[in-house]
Amino acid sequence: MIITDLDGTLLHSDKSISDYTRNILSRCREKGIIITVATARDWLSAEYYINEVNPDYEITTDGALIHSGSRLIYECGLDIDKTNNIVSDLKSICSDSGIIVAAMHNVYWNIQKAGANDLYKTVYNDYSGPLEEVAYKIAVTLPSKDIAENIAARHDCKLRWYRDGLWCS
């Protein structure tokens, strides 16, 4: 089995996959080697690359979703009440923070940014009403690590920090 990340591994800095890599993956598949993509990206952000590579398995959304083709093998999400309580806390503590909620096939973001909805397939949501979907990941920009740790502890959630700043999920 080959398990590969996307960003910084399979993808070049311009987010492309080389013909050489495609060829190697194809040759491995011909030899019966299972190809798996594992990424912190939510399923929608990874969808283009998943379709390009056509792996046997996709592990997305920081491991919260595992698919084999169209078949869902594993899921670990926040129930709807917990999702809405976390979003409510985030809005009350950091009202100007960007909050991204990744559901199964929708990604919501409370920031309207030119081109963002097309590029990332996000749907604008000001979170004024409750979400009706299970969240598999909530990512947010925060001014301090203490705020993130406090919210995670209050809601008994795992906290992950990303290398490009104070994003956590």
Backbone as a printed PyTorch tensor [residue, N CA C, xyz], in Angstrom:
tensor([[[  0.8540,  -1.1730,   0.0000],
         [  0.0000,   0.0000,   0.0000],
         [  0.8980,   1.2330,   0.0000]],

        [[  0.5110,   2.2140,  -0.7880],
         [  1.1490,   3.5300,  -0.7560],
         [  0.1360,   4.4930,  -0.1820]],

        [[  0.5300,   5.2120,   0.8570],
         [ -0.3140,   6.2500,   1.4440],
         [  0.4230,   7.5640,   1.2530]],

        [[ -0.2360,   8.5280,   0.6280],
         [  0.3990,   9.8100,   0.3690],
         [ -0.4800,  10.9670,   0.7990]],

        [[  0.1540,  11.9800,   1.3450],
         [ -0.5110,  13.2510,   1.6250],
         [ -0.6330,  13.9900,   0.2990]],

        [[ -1.3600,  15.0750,   0.2790],
         [ -1.4540,  15.9010,  -0.9200],
         [ -0.4490,  17.0530,  -0.8480]],

        [[ -0.7440,  18.0200,  -0.0020],
         [  0.0590,  19.2380,   0.0660],
         [  1.4670,  18.9520,   0.5710]],

        [[  2.4460,  19.3790,  -0.2140],
         [  3.8370,  19.2040,   0.1800],
         [  4.3660,  17.8010,  -0.0480]],

        [[  3.5540,  16.9160,  -0.6170],
         [  3.9860,  15.5350,  -0.8680],
         [  3.6610,  15.1560,  -2.3110]],

        [[  2.4180,  14.8300,  -2.5940],
         [  2.0150,  14.4420,  -3.9450],
         [  1.9620,  15.6600,  -4.8710]],

        [[  1.5520,  16.8020,  -4.3110],
         [  1.3770,  18.0110,  -5.1200],
         [  2.6370,  18.8650,  -5.1340]],

        [[  2.9260,  19.4150,  -6.2980],
         [  4.0050,  20.3920,  -6.4110],
         [  3.5450,  21.7000,  -5.7750]],

        [[  4.4340,  22.6640,  -5.6650],
         [  4.0770,  23.9440,  -5.0400],
         [  2.9720,  24.6610,  -5.8160]],

        [[  2.8380,  24.3840,  -7.1270],
         [  1.7530,  24.9900,  -7.9100],
         [  0.4700,  24.1490,  -7.8630]],

        [[  0.4420,  23.1550,  -6.9750],
         [ -0.7080,  22.2560,  -6.7500],
         [ -0.9640,  21.3000,  -7.9130]],

        [[  0.0450,  21.0510,  -8.7280],
         [ -0.0970,  20.1090,  -9.8380],
         [  0.4910,  18.7530,  -9.4460]],

        [[  0.0810,  17.7310, -10.1920],
         [  0.6340,  16.3870, -10.0460],
         [  1.3960,  16.1000, -11.3370]],

        [[  2.6500,  15.7500, -11.2140],
         [  3.4760,  15.5500, -12.4090],
         [  3.0640,  14.2930, -13.1710]],

        [[  3.3570,  14.2990, -14.4620],
         [  3.1160,  13.1150, -15.2780],
         [  3.9360,  11.9340, -14.7610]],

        [[  5.1480,  12.2260, -14.2920],
         [  6.0040,  11.1810, -13.7410],
         [  5.3050,  10.4930, -12.5580]],

        [[  4.7370,  11.2950, -11.6550],
         [  4.0350,  10.7370, -10.4890],
         [  2.8220,   9.9250, -10.9310]],

        [[  2.0720,  10.4400, -11.8740],
         [  0.9090,   9.7090, -12.3920],
         [  1.3380,   8.3480, -12.9570]],

        [[  2.4350,   8.3600, -13.7000],
         [  2.9540,   7.1410, -14.3000],
         [  3.3590,   6.1210, -13.2270]],

        [[  4.0840,   6.5770, -12.2160],
         [  4.5180,   5.6880, -11.1320],
         [  3.3100,   5.1000, -10.4120]],

        [[  2.3170,   5.9410, -10.0950],
         [  1.1150,   5.4490,  -9.4130],
         [  0.3850,   4.4260, -10.2850]],

        [[  0.3310,   4.6800, -11.5760],
         [ -0.3170,   3.7470, -12.4940],
         [  0.4250,   2.4040, -12.5200]],

        [[  1.7410,   2.4490, -12.5680],
         [  2.5390,   1.2190, -12.5680],
         [  2.3720,   0.4590, -11.2540]],

        [[  2.3040,   1.1870, -10.1550],
         [  2.0850,   0.5340,  -8.8520],
         [  0.7260,  -0.1530,  -8.8240]],

        [[ -0.2910,   0.5410,  -9.3280],
         [ -1.6410,  -0.0310,  -9.3460],
         [ -1.6690,  -1.3050, -10.1930]],

        [[ -0.9610,  -1.2860, -11.3320],
         [ -0.8900,  -2.4770, -12.1940],
         [ -0.2730,  -3.6620, -11.4610]],

        [[  0.5890,  -3.3920, -10.4890],
         [  1.2360,  -4.4570,  -9.7120],
         [  0.4080,  -4.8520,  -8.4910]],

        [[ -0.7970,  -4.2780,  -8.3700],
         [ -1.6850,  -4.6420,  -7.2700],
         [ -1.4650,  -3.8430,  -5.9980]],

        [[ -0.6850,  -2.7860,  -6.0770],
         [ -0.4360,  -1.9510,  -4.8970],
         [ -1.6250,  -1.0230,  -4.6890]],

        [[ -2.1200,  -0.9840,  -3.4830],
         [ -3.2570,  -0.1360,  -3.1200],
         [ -2.7600,   1.3030,  -2.9530]],

        [[ -3.4710,   2.2490,  -3.5580],
         [ -3.1190,   3.6650,  -3.4920],
         [ -4.1180,   4.3590,  -2.5660]],

        [[ -3.5940,   5.0950,  -1.5940],
         [ -4.4300,   5.8160,  -0.6250],
         [ -3.9590,   7.2560,  -0.5190]],

        [[ -4.9000,   8.1870,  -0.5390],
         [ -4.6160,   9.6010,  -0.2840],
         [ -5.0710,   9.8920,   1.1370]],

        [[ -4.2030,  10.5000,   1.9270],
         [ -4.5410,  10.8910,   3.3070],
         [ -4.2190,  12.3670,   3.4510]],

        [[ -5.2130,  13.1720,   3.7960],
         [ -5.0270,  14.6190,   3.8460],
         [ -5.8560,  15.2490,   4.9580]],

        [[ -5.3780,  16.3630,   5.4570],
         [ -6.1490,  17.1480,   6.4230],
         [ -7.2630,  17.9240,   5.7260]],

        [[ -7.1360,  18.0720,   4.4230],
         [ -8.1670,  18.8000,   3.6660],
         [ -9.5350,  18.1460,   3.8570]],

        [[-10.5800,  18.9710,   3.8250],
         [-11.9220,  18.4080,   3.8250],
         [-12.1440,  17.7340,   2.4810]],

        [[-13.1620,  16.8850,   2.4040],
         [-13.3880,  16.0850,   1.2130],
         [-13.5480,  16.9580,  -0.0290]],

        [[-14.2930,  18.0640,   0.0640],
         [-14.4960,  18.9180,  -1.1030],
         [-13.2000,  19.5460,  -1.5960]],

        [[-12.3230,  19.9710,  -0.6880],
         [-11.0520,  20.5700,  -1.0990],
         [-10.1310,  19.5430,  -1.7280]],

        [[-10.3070,  18.2950,  -1.3800],
         [ -9.4640,  17.2220,  -1.9190],
         [-10.0780,  16.5750,  -3.1550]],

        [[-11.3450,  16.8490,  -3.4220],
         [-12.0890,  16.1500,  -4.4650],
         [-11.3900,  16.1880,  -5.8280]],

        [[-10.9090,  17.3280,  -6.2510],
         [-10.2570,  17.4470,  -7.5550],
         [ -9.0770,  16.4820,  -7.6570]],

        [[ -8.2370,  16.4620,  -6.6130],
         [ -7.0410,  15.6070,  -6.6280],
         [ -7.3980,  14.1290,  -6.4820]],

        [[ -8.4400,  13.8600,  -5.7240],
         [ -8.9190,  12.4790,  -5.6040],
         [ -9.3630,  11.9730,  -6.9720]],

        [[-10.0670,  12.8200,  -7.7070],
         [-10.5060,  12.4300,  -9.0480],
         [ -9.3220,  12.2710,  -9.9980]],

        [[ -8.2780,  13.0650,  -9.7970],
         [ -7.0810,  12.9620, -10.6350],
         [ -6.3120,  11.6670, -10.3740]],

        [[ -6.1630,  11.3070,  -9.1160],
         [ -5.3590,  10.1470,  -8.7190],
         [ -6.1830,   8.8610,  -8.7540]],

        [[ -7.4890,   8.9930,  -8.4880],
         [ -8.3850,   7.8390,  -8.4160],
         [ -7.8450,   6.7700,  -7.4560]],

        [[ -7.6170,   7.1600,  -6.1990],
         [ -7.0550,   6.1990,  -5.2390],
         [ -8.0790,   5.1350,  -4.8410]],

        [[ -7.5600,   4.0670,  -4.2640],
         [ -8.4420,   3.0230,  -3.7470],
         [ -9.1570,   3.4970,  -2.4860]],

        [[ -8.4590,   4.3340,  -1.6970],
         [ -9.0130,   4.8690,  -0.4530],
         [ -8.6690,   6.3390,  -0.3450]],

        [[ -9.5900,   7.1030,   0.2670],
         [ -9.3510,   8.5080,   0.5670],
         [ -9.5920,   8.7310,   2.0530]],

        [[ -8.5890,   9.2120,   2.7230],
         [ -8.7070,   9.5920,   4.1350],
         [ -8.6480,  11.1120,   4.1390]],

        [[ -9.7560,  11.7580,   4.4640],
         [ -9.8300,  13.2190,   4.3830],
         [-10.2990,  13.8150,   5.7030]],

        [[-10.3190,  15.1220,   5.7260],
         [-10.8760,  15.8790,   6.8420],
         [-10.1920,  15.4970,   8.1610]],

        [[ -8.8540,  15.4980,   8.1200],
         [ -8.0490,  15.1350,   9.2980],
         [ -8.3670,  13.7330,   9.8120]],

        [[ -8.7420,  12.8330,   8.9220],
         [ -9.0280,  11.4540,   9.3090],
         [-10.4650,  11.1950,   9.7070]],

        [[-11.3140,  12.2170,   9.6420],
         [-12.7080,  12.0540,  10.0690],
         [-13.5660,  11.3140,   9.0430]],

        [[-13.0990,  11.2480,   7.7900],
         [-13.8440,  10.5530,   6.7420],
         [-12.9080,   9.6320,   5.9670]],

        [[-13.3590,   8.4110,   5.7280],
         [-12.6100,   7.4830,   4.8920],
         [-13.5840,   6.9130,   3.8640]],

        [[-13.2160,   7.0730,   2.6010],
         [-14.0110,   6.5610,   1.4870],
         [-13.1860,   5.5850,   0.6660]],

        [[-13.8780,   4.6760,   0.0280],
         [-13.3070,   3.8610,  -1.0310],
         [-14.2350,   4.0770,  -2.2090]],

        [[-13.8050,   4.9190,  -3.1480],
         [-14.7010,   5.3350,  -4.2200],
         [-15.8690,   6.0940,  -3.6300]],

        [[-17.0800,   5.7010,  -3.9780],
         [-18.2620,   6.3910,  -3.4450],
         [-18.7440,   5.7850,  -2.1240]],

        [[-18.0930,   4.7220,  -1.6690],
         [-18.5120,   4.0370,  -0.4370],
         [-17.8460,   4.6490,   0.7860]],

        [[-18.6530,   5.1100,   1.7320],
         [-18.1530,   5.6340,   3.0030],
         [-17.8020,   4.4570,   3.9010]],

        [[-16.5490,   4.4120,   4.3480],
         [-16.0750,   3.3090,   5.1870],
         [-16.0620,   3.6980,   6.6600]],

        [[-15.7420,   4.9620,   6.9270],
         [-15.5970,   5.4150,   8.3170],
         [-15.9370,   6.8890,   8.3810]],

        [[-16.5840,   7.2590,   9.4770],
         [-16.8400,   8.6730,   9.7350],
         [-16.8090,   8.9370,  11.2250]],

        [[-16.3180,  10.0960,  11.5740],
         [-16.2710,  10.5160,  12.9670],
         [-16.5380,  12.0120,  12.9970]],

        [[-17.7830,  12.3640,  13.2460],
         [-18.1760,  13.7660,  13.2090],
         [-18.6790,  14.2580,  14.5450]],

        [[-18.8610,  15.5610,  14.5970],
         [-19.4710,  16.2040,  15.7620],
         [-20.9740,  16.1990,  15.5360]],

        [[-21.7430,  15.8210,  16.5350],
         [-23.1820,  15.8380,  16.3160],
         [-23.6520,  17.2750,  16.0940]],

        [[-24.8670,  17.4050,  15.6000],
         [-25.3830,  18.7140,  15.2010],
         [-25.4240,  19.6820,  16.3770]],

        [[-25.8390,  19.2360,  17.5580],
         [-25.8820,  20.1270,  18.7240],
         [-24.4920,  20.6210,  19.0990]],

        [[-23.5220,  19.7200,  19.1340],
         [-22.1530,  20.1110,  19.4860],
         [-21.5960,  21.0900,  18.4480]],

        [[-21.8530,  20.7940,  17.1770],
         [-21.4070,  21.6890,  16.1060],
         [-21.9420,  23.0990,  16.3280]],

        [[-23.2520,  23.2080,  16.5510],
         [-23.8640,  24.5330,  16.7310],
         [-23.3920,  25.2140,  18.0080]],

        [[-23.1590,  24.4540,  19.0720],
         [-22.6530,  25.0560,  20.3180],
         [-21.2350,  25.5930,  20.1380]],

        [[-20.3870,  24.8640,  19.4180],
         [-19.0210,  25.3360,  19.1850],
         [-19.0400,  26.5990,  18.3270]],

        [[-19.8190,  26.5740,  17.2550],
         [-19.9070,  27.7540,  16.3810],
         [-20.4350,  28.9440,  17.1630]],

        [[-21.4280,  28.7380,  18.0060],
         [-21.9810,  29.8150,  18.8270],
         [-20.9180,  30.3970,  19.7600]],

        [[-20.1590,  29.5180,  20.4190],
         [-19.0760,  29.9940,  21.2930],
         [-18.0360,  30.7860,  20.5090]],

        [[-17.6530,  30.2740,  19.3530],
         [-16.6540,  30.9660,  18.5330],
         [-17.1510,  32.3410,  18.1130]],

        [[-18.4230,  32.4150,  17.7160],
         [-18.9880,  33.7090,  17.3150],
         [-19.0220,  34.6900,  18.4770]],

        [[-19.3390,  34.2170,  19.6710],
         [-19.4430,  35.1270,  20.8120],
         [-18.0710,  35.5740,  21.3210]],

        [[-17.0760,  34.7160,  21.2120],
         [-15.7380,  35.0520,  21.7210],
         [-14.9330,  35.8430,  20.6900]],

        [[-15.0270,  35.4580,  19.4450],
         [-14.2320,  36.0780,  18.3660],
         [-15.1500,  36.3590,  17.1890]],

        [[-15.9870,  37.3730,  17.3070],
         [-17.0210,  37.6200,  16.3120],
         [-16.4840,  37.8980,  14.9160]],

        [[-15.2430,  38.3280,  14.7900],
         [-14.7040,  38.6440,  13.4680],
         [-13.8260,  37.5240,  12.8990]],

        [[-13.7770,  36.3850,  13.5620],
         [-12.9590,  35.2670,  13.0770],
         [-13.6390,  34.5450,  11.9260]],

        [[-12.8140,  34.0440,  11.0210],
         [-13.3200,  33.2080,   9.9480],
         [-13.5650,  31.8130,  10.4840]],

        [[-14.7840,  31.3240,  10.3390],
         [-15.1540,  29.9990,  10.8340],
         [-15.5510,  29.1370,   9.6350]],

        [[-14.8650,  28.0250,   9.4640],
         [-15.1770,  27.0880,   8.3910],
         [-15.7120,  25.8050,   9.0260]],

        [[-16.8600,  25.3760,   8.5610],
         [-17.4530,  24.1200,   9.0290],
         [-17.5290,  23.1810,   7.8300]],

        [[-16.8080,  22.0660,   7.9210],
         [-16.8200,  21.0640,   6.8610],
         [-17.7990,  19.9660,   7.2250]],

        [[-18.8730,  19.8710,   6.4520],
         [-19.8340,  18.7860,   6.5920],
         [-19.4670,  17.7320,   5.5470]],

        [[-20.3250,  16.7800,   5.3130],
         [-19.9890,  15.7060,   4.3740],
         [-19.7100,  16.2570,   2.9720]],

        [[-20.6730,  16.9340,   2.3800],
         [-20.4940,  17.4270,   1.0160],
         [-20.7130,  18.9240,   0.9040]],

        [[-20.6640,  19.6190,   2.0230],
         [-20.7690,  21.0770,   2.0520],
         [-19.6970,  21.6310,   2.9700]],

        [[-19.1940,  22.7940,   2.5990],
         [-18.2550,  23.5100,   3.4570],
         [-18.8000,  24.9240,   3.6120]],

        [[-19.0090,  25.3290,   4.8450],
         [-19.5800,  26.6430,   5.1360],
         [-18.4830,  27.5570,   5.6610]],

        [[-18.5780,  28.8360,   5.3010],
         [-17.5930,  29.8360,   5.7380],
         [-18.3180,  31.1460,   5.9510]],

        [[-18.0230,  31.8190,   7.0460],
         [-18.7100,  33.0700,   7.3500],
         [-17.9850,  34.2990,   6.7860]],

        [[-17.1090,  34.0980,   5.8290],
         [-16.4010,  35.2060,   5.1880],
         [-16.7760,  35.2010,   3.7190]],

        [[-17.2100,  36.3520,   3.2380],
         [-17.4710,  36.4730,   1.8100],
         [-16.2240,  37.0690,   1.1840]],

        [[-15.5650,  36.2730,   0.3610],
         [-14.3070,  36.6750,  -0.2460],
         [-14.4210,  36.4390,  -1.7370]],

        [[-14.0320,  37.4130,  -2.5170],
         [-14.1410,  37.2900,  -3.9710],
         [-13.4680,  36.0100,  -4.4530]],

        [[-14.2300,  35.2020,  -5.1670],
         [-13.6920,  33.9870,  -5.7460],
         [-13.5840,  32.8100,  -4.7950]],

        [[-13.6910,  33.0250,  -3.4980],
         [-13.4930,  31.9380,  -2.5300],
         [-14.5370,  30.8480,  -2.6970]],

        [[-15.7660,  31.2360,  -2.9450],
         [-16.8090,  30.2210,  -3.0580],
         [-16.5770,  29.3180,  -4.2570]],

        [[-16.0940,  29.8710,  -5.3640],
         [-15.8170,  29.0460,  -6.5410],
         [-14.5740,  28.2010,  -6.3160]],

        [[-13.5210,  28.8070,  -5.7700],
         [-12.2520,  28.1250,  -5.6110],
         [-12.3350,  26.9920,  -4.5950]],

        [[-12.9230,  27.2510,  -3.4580],
         [-12.9450,  26.2650,  -2.3840],
         [-14.2900,  25.5720,  -2.2340]],

        [[-15.2370,  25.9010,  -3.1150],
         [-16.5810,  25.3320,  -3.0660],
         [-17.2660,  25.5820,  -1.7260]],

        [[-16.9330,  26.7010,  -1.1090],
         [-17.5820,  27.0210,   0.1590],
         [-18.9160,  27.7040,  -0.0920]],

        [[-19.7840,  27.5760,   0.8820],
         [-21.0710,  28.2370,   0.8620],
         [-21.0400,  29.2690,   1.9780]],

        [[-21.3650,  30.5210,   1.6570],
         [-21.3830,  31.5540,   2.6880],
         [-22.4880,  31.2460,   3.6950]],

        [[-22.1360,  31.3760,   4.9810],
         [-23.1010,  31.1710,   6.0590],
         [-22.6710,  32.0660,   7.2130]],

        [[-23.5340,  32.9820,   7.6110],
         [-23.1860,  33.8600,   8.7350],
         [-23.4690,  33.1970,  10.0850]],

        [[-23.9330,  31.9790,  10.0480],
         [-24.2300,  31.1780,  11.2410],
         [-25.2570,  31.8490,  12.1570]],

        [[-26.1620,  32.6230,  11.5480],
         [-27.2100,  33.2470,  12.3560],
         [-28.2840,  32.2370,  12.7380]],

        [[-28.3740,  31.1620,  11.9640],
         [-29.2990,  30.0830,  12.2880],
         [-28.5100,  28.8010,  12.4720]],

        [[-29.1340,  27.7890,  13.0290],
         [-28.4040,  26.5380,  13.2810],
         [-28.0890,  25.7810,  11.9920]],

        [[-26.9810,  25.0880,  12.0170],
         [-26.6350,  24.1720,  10.9370],
         [-27.4310,  22.8940,  11.1410]],

        [[-27.7810,  22.2410,  10.0730],
         [-28.5610,  21.0090,  10.1470],
         [-27.7480,  19.8020,   9.6890]],

        [[-26.4130,  19.9250,   9.7300],
         [-25.5500,  18.8330,   9.2760],
         [-24.4980,  18.5300,  10.3260]],

        [[-24.0570,  17.3020,  10.3360],
         [-22.9390,  16.8870,  11.1740],
         [-21.6790,  17.5670,  10.6380]],

        [[-20.8590,  18.0840,  11.5170],
         [-19.5740,  18.6680,  11.1170],
         [-18.4780,  17.6360,  11.3390]],

        [[-17.6050,  17.5290,  10.3700],
         [-16.4590,  16.6380,  10.4940],
         [-15.2020,  17.4130,  10.8280]],

        [[-15.2970,  18.7310,  10.6890],
         [-14.1650,  19.5860,  11.0120],
         [-14.6870,  21.0090,  11.1320]],

        [[-14.2170,  21.6980,  12.1640],
         [-14.4720,  23.1280,  12.3020],
         [-13.1000,  23.7720,  12.3740]],

        [[-12.8210,  24.6430,  11.4250],
         [-11.5300,  25.3310,  11.4030],
         [-11.7820,  26.8160,  11.5940]],

        [[-10.9080,  27.4570,  12.3360],
         [-11.1200,  28.8600,  12.6670],
         [ -9.7830,  29.5720,  12.8370]],

        [[ -9.7590,  30.8490,  12.4900],
         [ -8.5860,  31.6710,  12.7870],
         [ -8.8450,  32.3420,  14.1250]],

        [[ -7.8910,  32.2380,  15.0300],
         [ -8.0580,  32.7860,  16.3720],
         [ -6.8560,  33.6460,  16.7560]],

        [[ -7.0700,  34.6280,  17.6210],
         [ -5.9640,  35.5050,  18.0190],
         [ -5.0000,  34.8680,  19.0230]],

        [[ -5.4340,  33.8060,  19.7000],
         [ -4.5220,  33.1930,  20.6750],
         [ -4.8140,  31.7040,  20.8300]],

        [[ -3.7730,  30.9850,  21.2010],
         [ -3.8870,  29.5420,  21.4260],
         [ -4.7640,  29.2480,  22.6440]],

        [[ -4.7360,  30.1250,  23.6430],
         [ -5.5390,  29.9260,  24.8550],
         [ -7.0330,  29.8370,  24.5510]],

        [[ -7.5000,  30.6900,  23.6390],
         [ -8.9210,  30.6780,  23.2840],
         [ -9.2890,  29.3200,  22.6840]],

        [[ -8.4640,  28.8390,  21.7640],
         [ -8.7250,  27.5510,  21.1200],
         [ -8.7290,  26.4220,  22.1400]],

        [[ -7.7440,  26.4050,  23.0120],
         [ -7.6540,  25.3500,  24.0170],
         [ -8.8490,  25.3750,  24.9520]],

        [[ -9.3070,  26.5630,  25.3240],
         [-10.4570,  26.7170,  26.2070],
         [-11.7340,  26.1760,  25.5470]],

        [[-11.9650,  26.5400,  24.2840],
         [-13.1610,  26.0640,  23.5820],
         [-13.0950,  24.5560,  23.3850]],

        [[-11.9360,  24.0460,  23.0000],
         [-11.7960,  22.5960,  22.8060],
         [-12.0630,  21.8450,  24.1090]],

        [[-11.5430,  22.3460,  25.2110],
         [-11.7570,  21.6940,  26.5040],
         [-13.2370,  21.7630,  26.9040]],

        [[-13.8580,  22.9050,  26.6810],
         [-15.2550,  23.0880,  27.0600],
         [-16.1740,  22.1360,  26.2960]],

        [[-15.8030,  21.8120,  25.0640],
         [-16.6620,  20.9620,  24.2310],
         [-16.1000,  19.5580,  24.0260]],

        [[-15.0430,  19.2370,  24.7690],
         [-14.4130,  17.9160,  24.6940],
         [-14.0840,  17.5370,  23.2520]],

        [[-13.3200,  18.4330,  22.6030],
         [-12.9260,  18.2420,  21.2060],
         [-11.4170,  18.1280,  21.0900]],

        [[-10.9830,  17.4600,  20.0370],
         [ -9.5560,  17.4190,  19.7270],
         [ -9.1810,  18.7250,  19.0410]],

        [[ -7.9820,  19.1710,  19.3050],
         [ -7.5000,  20.4260,  18.7490],
         [ -6.2750,  20.1370,  17.9100]],

        [[ -6.2550,  20.6360,  16.6790],
         [ -5.1000,  20.4760,  15.7930],
         [ -4.6710,  21.8470,  15.3200]],

        [[ -3.3800,  22.0660,  15.3370],
         [ -2.8230,  23.3240,  14.8510],
         [ -2.2100,  23.0910,  13.4910]],

        [[ -2.3500,  24.0650,  12.6180],
         [ -1.7960,  23.9710,  11.2790],
         [ -0.5580,  24.8370,  11.1610]],

        [[  0.3160,  24.4270,  10.2500],
         [  1.6270,  25.0650,  10.1340],
         [  1.5820,  26.4900,   9.6140]],

        [[  0.4920,  26.9040,   9.0270],
         [  0.4630,  28.2280,   8.4260],
         [ -0.2160,  29.2790,   9.2970]],

        [[ -0.1750,  29.1310,  10.6040],
         [ -0.6960,  30.1720,  11.4700],
         [ -1.5920,  29.6470,  12.5650]],

        [[ -2.4230,  30.5230,  13.0680],
         [ -3.2910,  30.1760,  14.1860],
         [ -4.6270,  29.5890,  13.7140]],

        [[ -4.5570,  28.7510,  12.7060],
         [ -5.7270,  27.9790,  12.3100],
         [ -5.7630,  26.7510,  13.1970]],

        [[ -6.9010,  26.4070,  13.6550],
         [ -7.0380,  25.1680,  14.4100],
         [ -8.3350,  24.5080,  14.0050]],

        [[ -8.4300,  23.2200,  14.2780],
         [ -9.6900,  22.5310,  13.9810],
         [ -9.9340,  21.4960,  15.0690]]])
